[in-house]
Amino acid sequence: MTIHSITVPGLGAFDLTVTERGQGHPVLLLHGGGGPRTVEPWADRFAAAEHAHAHVFTPVHPGFNATPRPASLGSIAGLAATYAALLEALDLQDVTVVGNSIGGWVAAEMALLHSPRVSSYVLVDAVGIEVPGHPVADFFALTPAELAQRSYHDPATYGIDPSTLPPPAREAMAGNRAVLEVYAGRAMTDPALAGRLGEVRTPALVVWGEADRIADPDYGRAFAAAIPGATFSLLPGTGHLPQIESPDELIEVVWAFADAHATARP
């Protein structure tokens, strides 16, 4: 884990917490509202995959896990600008940006910044757009049990009961939930995003869990349709967090896409 000092136009200078793993093709992995714990095990697995040759960078969205958040940083677009600045600070090229849930929303906003440092984007069960007849679930109104039922193909195995966690873990979850609302709002959508995605020019893949009931597969298809030339991939037997339920299958589709659009080879 490293603290990187970055300067973001319009937001100023601040510190960003980033974990780095592996070597090879650079991958920026952006977590969702559940926090870094939802992607860290998958990042380990991806970086260790013998066939992938991935150099995985996993930042913590400022404010999550009690990290500092500048008062000026309070939007998904601001997070996108933050991570574009991180790529500059690290002098990375040929980056694949992978984002899950609100991390996918951040990745979509990054694609609209047209960074020449990024060669591909992968949106995994992203939220952010509005799709008539296919609303994003009201995350903030769901009980933990309801959230698990909507998030997982197998909620009995993968769902978490916060009451069984130690107090520090419960406090961290509550803090992350509050920061999530700051960034994404209660609706977790931007009515203008789908229309703006027509400006994306970088190759994009939209990956969806067949059992996702936070945002259903038709929502995912609409997300892909909004991005010119985007590919849609449906993963069976998994929900809103394929990196937890189907980690190896997700590695396969992400790596195949990242490698196909890489501008350099390890």
Backbone bond lengths (Angstrom), bond angles and torsions (degrees), N, CA, C in turn:
res aa  C-N    CA-C-N  psi(-1)  N-CA   C-N-CA  omega(-1)  CA-C   N-CA-C  phi
1 M - - - 1.455 - - 1.521 109.02 -
2 T 1.335 115.92 130.58 1.451 121.51 -176.63 1.521 109.35 -128.93
3 I 1.317 116.84 144.98 1.458 121.80 173.49 1.521 107.92 -99.47
4 H 1.329 116.37 119.08 1.458 121.24 178.85 1.527 109.11 -106.94
5 S 1.309 116.40 128.97 1.459 121.52 174.55 1.526 108.05 -88.50
6 I 1.327 116.47 119.50 1.456 120.59 -178.39 1.522 109.62 -126.68
7 T 1.314 115.18 159.11 1.461 121.65 175.19 1.521 108.23 -121.34
8 V 1.319 116.01 124.29 1.459 121.78 -176.96 1.525 108.76 -112.70
9 P 1.332 117.72 125.04 1.465 119.65 178.53 1.530 111.47 -53.53
10 G 1.305 115.98 127.30 1.456 121.36 179.37 1.511 114.34 87.07
11 L 1.333 116.99 -14.90 1.462 120.58 -178.33 1.525 112.51 -117.32
12 G 1.326 116.63 -19.66 1.456 119.86 179.29 1.507 113.71 89.98
13 A 1.326 116.41 -163.18 1.471 123.02 -177.35 1.527 110.14 -100.28
14 F 1.324 115.99 138.66 1.461 120.43 174.88 1.522 109.17 -160.61
15 D 1.325 115.58 171.04 1.465 122.02 -178.01 1.522 110.89 -96.52
16 L 1.326 115.29 141.93 1.460 122.24 -179.08 1.522 109.09 -127.10
17 T 1.325 116.58 131.33 1.455 121.84 179.84 1.526 110.10 -89.66
18 V 1.335 116.72 124.36 1.469 121.85 -175.69 1.528 109.08 -135.07
19 T 1.332 116.46 134.09 1.459 121.92 171.96 1.525 108.47 -104.03
20 E 1.320 116.50 138.68 1.462 122.50 -173.79 1.524 109.44 -124.11
21 R 1.337 116.85 135.95 1.459 122.34 -178.37 1.530 110.12 -142.36
22 G 1.341 116.19 148.33 1.449 121.73 168.85 1.514 114.39 74.12
23 Q 1.331 113.88 -175.14 1.458 122.05 179.45 1.523 108.77 -143.96
24 G 1.325 115.72 151.81 1.466 120.67 177.39 1.510 111.80 120.39
25 H 1.330 115.98 -139.75 1.461 122.26 -176.62 1.531 109.58 -62.03
26 P 1.341 118.75 123.72 1.462 119.88 -177.65 1.527 112.63 -72.37
27 V 1.329 114.84 133.96 1.462 122.37 179.50 1.523 107.97 -128.77
28 L 1.316 116.71 122.48 1.459 122.19 174.17 1.518 107.37 -96.51
29 L 1.332 116.72 115.49 1.464 122.56 -173.72 1.527 109.37 -108.24
30 L 1.329 116.91 118.66 1.459 122.73 -173.50 1.530 110.60 -110.09
31 H 1.318 115.68 122.50 1.464 120.74 -176.41 1.523 112.07 -79.02
32 G 1.328 114.91 165.07 1.452 121.99 177.60 1.512 112.26 -97.19
33 G 1.343 115.86 -160.56 1.448 121.18 -175.28 1.504 115.04 -66.94
34 G 1.329 117.27 -18.37 1.459 120.62 177.81 1.518 112.69 -75.45
35 G 1.327 117.12 -6.97 1.457 120.70 177.10 1.512 113.92 91.07
36 P 1.325 116.44 179.16 1.471 121.21 -176.16 1.518 114.46 -57.79
37 R 1.341 117.47 -27.95 1.473 119.45 -177.39 1.525 111.91 -61.63
38 T 1.342 117.51 -21.44 1.461 120.09 -178.17 1.518 112.97 -78.60
39 V 1.336 118.11 -12.85 1.464 120.28 -179.55 1.524 114.16 -124.11
40 E 1.333 118.21 -16.27 1.463 120.04 -174.92 1.532 113.09 -60.21
41 P 1.346 120.45 -47.39 1.470 118.94 178.67 1.529 112.57 -60.82
42 W 1.336 116.71 -37.22 1.462 119.59 179.04 1.520 110.99 -69.02
43 A 1.334 116.99 -36.75 1.463 120.18 176.39 1.524 110.69 -60.36
44 D 1.327 116.83 -42.28 1.467 120.95 176.27 1.530 110.52 -59.25
45 R 1.324 115.27 -45.66 1.470 121.30 -176.82 1.527 111.23 -65.92
46 F 1.338 115.66 -42.77 1.465 121.11 -179.09 1.527 110.11 -64.53
47 A 1.332 116.73 -46.77 1.465 120.44 -177.89 1.522 112.03 -65.46
48 A 1.350 116.72 -26.22 1.463 120.48 -178.17 1.531 113.12 -90.74
49 A 1.350 117.43 -9.72 1.465 120.22 -178.17 1.529 110.18 -64.07
50 E 1.329 116.62 124.49 1.464 120.74 -173.57 1.524 112.74 -63.38
51 H 1.318 117.12 -31.05 1.465 119.91 -175.27 1.523 112.78 -90.45
52 A 1.341 118.13 -9.68 1.455 119.47 -170.61 1.530 114.05 -90.60
53 H 1.336 117.88 -37.97 1.471 120.64 179.70 1.532 110.84 54.44
54 A 1.326 116.22 53.63 1.458 121.34 -175.70 1.522 111.42 -108.70
55 H 1.313 115.45 138.41 1.461 124.08 174.50 1.523 105.51 -107.15
56 V 1.326 116.75 101.47 1.461 121.91 -167.95 1.530 110.93 -99.78
57 F 1.328 115.39 125.83 1.462 122.83 176.54 1.533 107.82 -110.56
58 T 1.317 117.25 122.12 1.462 121.88 -177.06 1.520 109.93 -120.97
59 P 1.322 118.65 97.29 1.464 120.52 177.60 1.525 111.73 -81.61
60 V 1.323 114.99 157.90 1.465 121.98 171.51 1.524 107.32 -98.86
61 H 1.325 117.61 123.63 1.457 119.17 176.56 1.530 108.26 -56.63
62 P 1.331 118.55 125.58 1.458 120.08 -177.90 1.533 112.04 -50.70
63 G 1.330 115.40 129.83 1.461 121.95 -176.88 1.513 112.31 104.83
64 F 1.340 117.47 -31.23 1.460 120.40 175.53 1.526 109.37 -71.94
65 N 1.324 114.58 148.62 1.474 121.70 -178.82 1.526 111.48 53.66
66 A 1.332 115.95 34.13 1.461 123.49 176.28 1.531 113.30 63.04
67 T 1.334 117.47 21.60 1.468 119.94 174.53 1.528 109.03 -75.90
68 P 1.334 118.04 157.30 1.469 120.29 -178.94 1.528 111.21 -65.03
69 R 1.332 115.85 141.18 1.464 121.47 173.80 1.525 108.60 -128.41
70 P 1.336 117.37 118.52 1.465 119.25 177.37 1.527 110.69 -60.30
71 A 1.303 117.07 143.61 1.466 120.98 179.55 1.525 111.56 -59.40
72 S 1.332 116.21 -27.56 1.466 120.33 -178.59 1.522 113.20 -77.61
73 L 1.338 117.27 -10.34 1.461 121.14 -177.04 1.525 109.05 -103.91
74 G 1.333 115.92 105.45 1.459 118.84 -176.85 1.511 113.39 -151.53
75 S 1.334 117.31 32.25 1.464 120.06 -179.84 1.521 110.19 -149.00
76 I 1.318 115.69 162.44 1.459 121.20 175.90 1.525 110.12 -65.91
77 A 1.324 117.18 -39.60 1.466 120.35 177.51 1.523 110.38 -62.10
78 G 1.326 116.69 -36.91 1.456 120.12 176.75 1.514 112.14 -64.56
79 L 1.333 117.04 -39.09 1.462 120.26 175.72 1.525 110.47 -64.15
80 A 1.319 117.32 -40.76 1.472 120.39 178.26 1.522 110.84 -59.84
81 A 1.329 116.51 -45.00 1.465 120.18 178.07 1.526 110.82 -64.02
82 T 1.336 116.45 -35.17 1.466 120.94 178.00 1.517 110.96 -61.48
83 Y 1.316 116.88 -45.03 1.463 119.45 -176.06 1.525 111.92 -77.36
84 A 1.321 117.50 -27.98 1.467 119.16 171.62 1.524 109.63 -64.28
85 A 1.343 116.62 -39.20 1.462 120.74 177.21 1.531 111.11 -67.53
86 L 1.348 117.23 -34.50 1.464 120.17 177.19 1.519 111.32 -62.89
87 L 1.329 117.38 -42.22 1.466 120.18 177.98 1.520 110.84 -60.81
88 E 1.335 116.01 -37.57 1.460 120.27 176.42 1.527 110.75 -65.62
89 A 1.332 116.43 -46.37 1.461 121.15 -177.11 1.523 111.46 -62.75
90 L 1.328 116.85 -35.39 1.463 121.57 -179.73 1.527 111.91 -88.12
91 D 1.332 116.70 -6.06 1.466 123.56 -178.83 1.534 110.95 54.17
92 L 1.332 115.74 46.96 1.464 121.15 -179.91 1.523 110.32 -89.09
93 Q 1.328 115.24 145.92 1.459 122.45 176.47 1.529 108.67 -128.24
94 D 1.336 116.56 158.04 1.467 121.12 172.82 1.529 111.59 60.61
95 V 1.325 116.36 39.50 1.466 121.81 -174.08 1.527 110.82 -83.43
96 T 1.323 116.00 138.84 1.460 121.75 165.71 1.518 107.55 -100.92
97 V 1.326 117.33 124.34 1.458 122.40 177.81 1.520 108.17 -98.80
98 V 1.327 116.14 123.39 1.466 122.52 179.78 1.524 107.76 -119.31
99 G 1.330 117.62 126.22 1.454 120.64 179.88 1.509 111.85 -135.22
100 N 1.334 116.03 136.62 1.465 121.88 177.90 1.521 110.12 -108.43
101 S 1.333 116.93 136.01 1.457 123.34 175.97 1.535 109.94 58.85
102 I 1.360 119.81 -119.75 1.466 117.10 178.00 1.527 110.93 -68.10
103 G 1.338 117.02 -22.78 1.456 119.33 172.87 1.515 111.02 -63.08
104 G 1.336 117.04 -32.91 1.456 120.81 174.17 1.512 112.03 -68.72
105 W 1.315 116.43 -35.58 1.464 121.16 174.64 1.529 109.82 -63.37
106 V 1.334 116.52 -44.20 1.464 120.24 176.91 1.530 110.20 -60.07
107 A 1.347 116.31 -42.79 1.469 119.78 178.90 1.525 111.09 -61.20
108 A 1.337 117.00 -39.75 1.471 120.29 178.54 1.523 110.57 -63.22
109 E 1.338 117.35 -41.80 1.467 120.15 177.49 1.534 110.60 -66.48
110 M 1.330 117.16 -35.38 1.464 119.67 176.04 1.521 110.87 -62.32
111 A 1.341 116.41 -40.41 1.464 119.97 -179.51 1.527 111.14 -59.46
112 L 1.320 116.63 -29.68 1.462 120.98 179.64 1.526 112.47 -77.38
113 L 1.336 116.93 -9.67 1.466 120.75 176.31 1.525 111.75 -87.43
114 H 1.337 116.67 -11.35 1.466 122.65 174.90 1.534 112.97 56.22
115 S 1.316 116.27 45.53 1.464 119.09 178.92 1.527 110.54 -67.85
116 P 1.337 118.43 127.59 1.468 120.47 177.65 1.529 112.46 -70.60
117 R 1.326 116.94 -7.19 1.464 120.77 -179.96 1.533 112.28 -83.16
118 V 1.330 117.54 -9.50 1.465 122.07 -176.49 1.521 109.87 -107.72
119 S 1.345 115.74 129.53 1.464 119.82 179.02 1.529 112.95 -102.28
120 S 1.340 117.54 -16.38 1.468 119.58 178.15 1.526 110.33 -164.19
121 Y 1.318 114.20 157.15 1.465 122.24 177.24 1.524 109.25 -126.40
122 V 1.342 116.05 140.67 1.465 121.61 175.15 1.525 107.68 -127.70
123 L 1.320 115.97 117.30 1.462 122.51 179.70 1.520 108.18 -103.28
124 V 1.330 116.38 116.84 1.466 122.24 -175.17 1.526 108.88 -108.10
125 D 1.348 116.63 107.26 1.471 121.57 -179.55 1.529 110.12 47.83
126 A 1.318 115.15 51.07 1.465 121.77 -177.50 1.527 110.48 -73.20
127 V 1.334 115.03 156.60 1.457 121.38 168.46 1.531 106.75 -117.58
128 G 1.327 116.32 179.63 1.455 119.26 175.42 1.510 114.93 128.68
129 I 1.345 117.87 -36.69 1.461 118.93 179.45 1.529 109.69 -92.82
130 E 1.316 115.52 166.68 1.460 121.01 172.53 1.518 108.88 -107.99
131 V 1.332 116.19 130.33 1.465 121.98 -179.31 1.527 107.96 -126.02
132 P 1.335 119.05 112.33 1.464 120.97 -179.27 1.528 111.63 -54.10
133 G 1.324 115.17 129.92 1.455 120.71 178.76 1.516 114.25 83.64
134 H 1.322 116.87 -4.86 1.469 120.80 -179.23 1.531 109.34 -137.02
135 P 1.327 116.21 70.82 1.461 119.24 -176.82 1.525 112.32 -73.32
136 V 1.327 115.49 152.76 1.459 120.78 170.18 1.529 107.11 -71.45
137 A 1.326 117.40 137.64 1.459 120.93 179.90 1.529 110.50 -59.00
138 D 1.327 115.67 147.19 1.464 121.27 178.83 1.520 108.60 -76.54
139 F 1.329 115.08 83.77 1.460 122.42 -175.11 1.522 112.05 -51.70
140 F 1.325 117.38 -41.89 1.458 121.13 -172.45 1.528 112.52 -75.88
141 A 1.332 117.24 -13.37 1.461 120.68 178.63 1.522 112.52 -97.36
142 L 1.332 117.10 -6.22 1.458 120.51 -175.63 1.532 111.96 -85.99
143 T 1.327 116.07 140.25 1.460 120.13 169.89 1.532 108.25 -73.65
144 P 1.332 118.74 162.55 1.469 119.50 177.09 1.518 113.24 -54.64
145 A 1.336 117.49 -38.70 1.464 120.23 179.71 1.524 110.46 -66.81
146 E 1.340 116.81 -42.13 1.464 120.26 178.67 1.522 111.01 -65.87
147 L 1.331 116.49 -38.39 1.454 120.47 178.29 1.523 110.89 -62.54
148 A 1.333 116.78 -42.17 1.465 120.37 178.10 1.518 111.17 -63.87
149 Q 1.334 117.13 -41.41 1.458 120.37 179.70 1.528 111.87 -61.46
150 R 1.311 116.64 -35.46 1.459 120.50 -179.02 1.524 112.73 -84.50
151 S 1.329 116.56 -22.82 1.465 120.43 -173.01 1.515 113.83 -89.86
152 Y 1.347 117.40 -28.04 1.461 119.64 -169.42 1.521 112.64 -124.08
153 H 1.312 115.63 145.63 1.459 121.54 167.51 1.518 110.00 -65.22
154 D 1.343 116.58 -35.41 1.464 122.87 -178.89 1.530 108.82 -125.35
155 P 1.334 117.41 75.98 1.462 119.90 -175.59 1.523 113.53 -64.24
156 A 1.334 117.52 -28.31 1.462 119.54 -179.67 1.523 111.27 -63.21
157 T 1.325 116.55 -32.42 1.466 120.83 -179.48 1.515 112.36 -86.04
158 Y 1.318 117.48 -40.34 1.458 120.45 -168.50 1.527 114.68 -107.03
159 G 1.307 118.28 -14.10 1.461 120.12 179.33 1.521 111.83 -68.03
160 I 1.327 116.37 151.40 1.463 122.84 -179.94 1.522 109.35 -117.26
161 D 1.338 116.25 129.90 1.452 122.34 174.52 1.528 107.49 -96.13
162 P 1.343 118.15 106.64 1.460 119.63 -176.23 1.522 113.95 -57.12
163 S 1.344 117.35 -26.80 1.466 119.75 -178.09 1.525 112.31 -66.29
164 T 1.329 116.26 -18.10 1.471 119.47 179.62 1.524 112.12 -89.98
165 L 1.335 117.15 -5.09 1.454 120.75 -176.75 1.530 111.00 -89.14
166 P 1.322 117.67 154.34 1.465 120.37 175.20 1.523 110.46 -66.26
167 P 1.340 117.74 155.63 1.477 120.73 -176.99 1.519 114.38 -51.80
168 P 1.342 121.79 -43.03 1.472 119.19 -179.89 1.529 112.74 -59.92
169 A 1.337 116.60 -37.14 1.466 120.05 179.31 1.523 110.94 -68.25
170 R 1.331 116.91 -39.80 1.474 120.22 177.37 1.527 110.70 -65.16
171 E 1.318 116.25 -39.85 1.468 119.79 178.47 1.523 110.91 -64.30
172 A 1.335 116.76 -39.48 1.460 120.49 178.81 1.526 110.80 -64.19
173 M 1.338 117.02 -42.32 1.463 120.55 178.59 1.528 110.85 -62.16
174 A 1.335 116.76 -42.47 1.467 120.05 179.55 1.523 110.58 -65.37
175 G 1.326 116.74 -40.43 1.461 119.83 178.05 1.512 112.27 -64.34
176 N 1.336 117.00 -41.54 1.462 120.52 178.43 1.526 111.31 -64.28
177 R 1.320 116.00 -37.94 1.458 120.38 179.34 1.530 110.62 -62.56
178 A 1.338 116.42 -40.60 1.463 120.41 179.59 1.524 111.21 -66.59
179 V 1.327 117.10 -40.11 1.467 120.52 179.66 1.529 110.18 -69.52
180 L 1.326 117.00 -36.82 1.460 120.73 176.56 1.529 110.81 -56.41
181 E 1.314 116.94 -42.81 1.464 120.08 -179.64 1.524 111.17 -65.52
182 V 1.333 117.15 -34.73 1.464 120.45 177.18 1.527 110.44 -60.96
183 Y 1.324 116.10 -46.69 1.460 120.52 -176.32 1.525 112.98 -74.23
184 A 1.332 116.98 -46.00 1.462 120.84 -167.48 1.520 114.46 -106.41
185 G 1.338 117.44 -11.01 1.454 119.36 -174.28 1.522 110.78 73.18
186 R 1.292 117.34 170.26 1.473 119.64 -178.06 1.526 111.10 -71.38
187 A 1.334 117.66 -30.26 1.469 120.03 -177.73 1.520 112.24 -79.37
188 M 1.314 118.00 -22.01 1.466 124.46 -177.85 1.534 111.76 54.54
189 T 1.342 115.62 39.21 1.466 121.04 174.84 1.523 109.77 -144.58
190 D 1.330 114.71 159.46 1.461 123.71 172.66 1.521 106.15 -124.90
191 P 1.339 118.47 113.11 1.469 120.41 -176.08 1.519 113.85 -57.38
192 A 1.342 117.92 -24.32 1.462 120.67 -176.76 1.527 113.18 -92.86
193 L 1.335 118.00 -8.16 1.466 119.75 -171.11 1.527 112.67 -63.90
194 A 1.315 118.27 -46.38 1.472 120.31 -176.30 1.523 110.96 -57.04
195 G 1.315 117.18 -41.82 1.464 120.19 178.88 1.512 112.71 -66.85
196 R 1.323 116.78 -36.81 1.462 120.15 -179.16 1.531 112.08 -71.74
197 L 1.336 117.39 -24.92 1.466 120.05 -176.79 1.528 112.84 -65.51
198 G 1.309 117.08 -14.20 1.453 119.90 175.32 1.521 113.07 -64.19
199 E 1.330 116.92 -11.94 1.456 121.32 179.41 1.529 113.12 -89.15
200 V 1.328 117.44 -5.26 1.472 120.48 -178.35 1.524 109.75 -68.01
201 R 1.328 116.14 135.60 1.468 121.36 -179.03 1.536 112.70 -121.57
202 T 1.305 118.18 -8.51 1.467 122.19 -178.58 1.528 109.59 -90.97
203 P 1.341 119.24 141.85 1.467 120.69 178.96 1.529 112.40 -53.24
204 A 1.331 115.69 135.70 1.460 121.02 -177.19 1.524 110.48 -135.21
205 L 1.314 114.62 142.60 1.463 123.22 174.76 1.520 107.49 -121.72
206 V 1.325 116.76 132.46 1.459 122.33 175.31 1.526 107.35 -110.67
207 V 1.328 116.26 116.93 1.468 122.95 -178.08 1.521 108.49 -108.69
208 W 1.343 116.06 136.47 1.473 118.97 -175.89 1.521 111.40 -137.27
209 G 1.321 115.26 141.55 1.453 120.85 171.73 1.513 110.55 -81.38
210 E 1.314 116.34 129.64 1.467 120.90 -176.79 1.529 112.24 -59.86
211 A 1.332 116.99 -29.48 1.461 121.37 -176.37 1.530 112.88 -98.64
212 D 1.335 117.60 13.21 1.463 120.60 -179.83 1.526 109.32 -66.46
213 R 1.331 115.62 123.13 1.459 120.88 175.59 1.529 111.07 -119.34
214 I 1.338 117.08 11.00 1.464 120.51 165.11 1.527 108.26 -79.47
215 A 1.309 115.54 -46.44 1.467 122.97 172.46 1.525 105.11 -141.89
216 D 1.320 117.56 116.62 1.465 120.41 -169.15 1.535 112.20 -74.45
217 P 1.351 117.31 168.61 1.464 119.98 -176.92 1.529 114.76 -57.91
218 D 1.341 118.06 -31.61 1.460 118.38 176.95 1.530 111.06 -67.04
219 Y 1.308 116.72 -31.80 1.463 120.58 172.61 1.529 108.95 -62.08
220 G 1.329 116.02 -43.49 1.463 119.78 178.44 1.520 112.11 -63.13
221 R 1.315 116.54 -40.27 1.469 119.73 178.17 1.525 110.71 -63.14
222 A 1.330 116.65 -37.86 1.457 120.11 177.78 1.528 110.59 -66.92
223 F 1.321 116.73 -35.82 1.463 120.49 177.20 1.527 109.63 -61.69
224 A 1.330 116.04 -47.11 1.466 120.12 179.49 1.524 111.11 -63.58
225 A 1.328 117.18 -39.65 1.465 120.78 -178.93 1.520 112.14 -65.50
226 A 1.330 117.39 -25.31 1.461 120.98 -178.81 1.522 112.62 -77.66
227 I 1.340 117.41 -15.70 1.460 122.00 -176.37 1.527 108.66 -105.59
228 P 1.297 119.40 118.53 1.470 120.74 -177.57 1.531 112.09 -56.05
229 G 1.339 115.24 125.33 1.455 121.05 175.97 1.506 115.45 76.37
230 A 1.331 118.80 4.08 1.464 120.46 -177.24 1.525 111.41 -68.27
231 T 1.329 114.85 148.55 1.463 122.87 176.69 1.521 108.84 -103.06
232 F 1.332 117.07 143.08 1.463 122.37 177.77 1.520 109.51 -113.00
233 S 1.349 116.67 132.35 1.462 121.57 179.53 1.519 109.05 -130.29
234 L 1.331 117.05 124.42 1.461 122.81 -179.02 1.523 109.60 -102.74
235 L 1.336 116.08 127.70 1.460 121.31 -179.84 1.527 109.33 -103.51
236 P 1.339 118.47 120.68 1.468 120.56 178.88 1.528 111.13 -75.53
237 G 1.324 115.45 156.39 1.456 120.62 173.62 1.505 114.54 67.14
238 T 1.330 116.87 28.60 1.461 119.93 -179.94 1.519 108.80 -151.58
239 G 1.358 115.34 159.91 1.452 120.45 -176.53 1.508 113.27 -114.75
240 H 1.333 115.83 -132.20 1.457 122.29 -172.98 1.526 112.96 -74.23
241 L 1.322 117.15 -17.51 1.461 121.25 -177.79 1.532 110.33 -126.51
242 P 1.332 117.73 72.76 1.467 120.14 -179.29 1.521 112.99 -58.78
243 Q 1.321 117.73 -27.82 1.458 119.76 -179.88 1.523 111.74 -64.57
244 I 1.334 117.11 -18.92 1.461 121.30 176.79 1.526 110.76 -95.92
245 E 1.332 117.51 -46.20 1.467 120.33 -175.12 1.526 113.54 -85.11
246 S 1.323 117.51 -32.25 1.468 121.14 -176.42 1.523 110.14 -134.97
247 P 1.332 117.19 59.60 1.471 119.38 -171.54 1.521 114.45 -61.80
248 D 1.327 117.10 -41.65 1.466 118.86 -177.24 1.522 112.03 -71.64
249 E 1.330 116.71 -38.50 1.458 119.98 177.48 1.532 110.23 -63.50
250 L 1.328 116.75 -38.32 1.458 119.62 178.64 1.526 111.01 -67.73
251 I 1.328 117.72 -40.15 1.462 120.42 176.48 1.526 110.18 -57.25
252 E 1.320 117.05 -43.97 1.464 120.95 -177.26 1.521 111.49 -59.86
253 V 1.354 116.89 -48.77 1.463 118.09 -175.85 1.527 111.49 -72.73
254 V 1.337 116.57 -36.99 1.467 119.29 179.31 1.516 110.58 -66.80
255 W 1.339 116.26 -45.85 1.459 118.28 -176.93 1.526 111.81 -67.02
256 A 1.332 116.90 -40.26 1.465 119.69 179.41 1.523 110.17 -58.90
257 F 1.325 116.88 -41.86 1.463 120.47 -179.16 1.527 110.94 -71.59
258 A 1.334 116.01 -46.00 1.471 119.62 -179.70 1.515 111.34 -60.54
259 D 1.315 116.92 -43.55 1.460 120.91 -177.87 1.531 110.99 -68.88
260 A 1.328 116.61 -37.10 1.468 120.29 -179.03 1.523 112.05 -65.80
261 H 1.332 116.33 -26.89 1.472 119.73 -176.07 1.519 112.42 -110.19
262 A 1.323 116.78 7.88 1.476 119.85 178.44 1.510 109.76 -67.60
263 T 1.327 115.28 144.79 1.461 120.87 176.34 1.515 111.37 -95.47
264 A 1.346 116.14 -7.15 1.472 120.98 176.91 1.515 108.59 -140.93
265 R 1.292 117.84 159.09 1.449 122.74 178.64 1.524 109.47 -119.39
266 P 1.373 117.53 141.28 1.464 118.96 178.02 1.516 111.13 -65.48
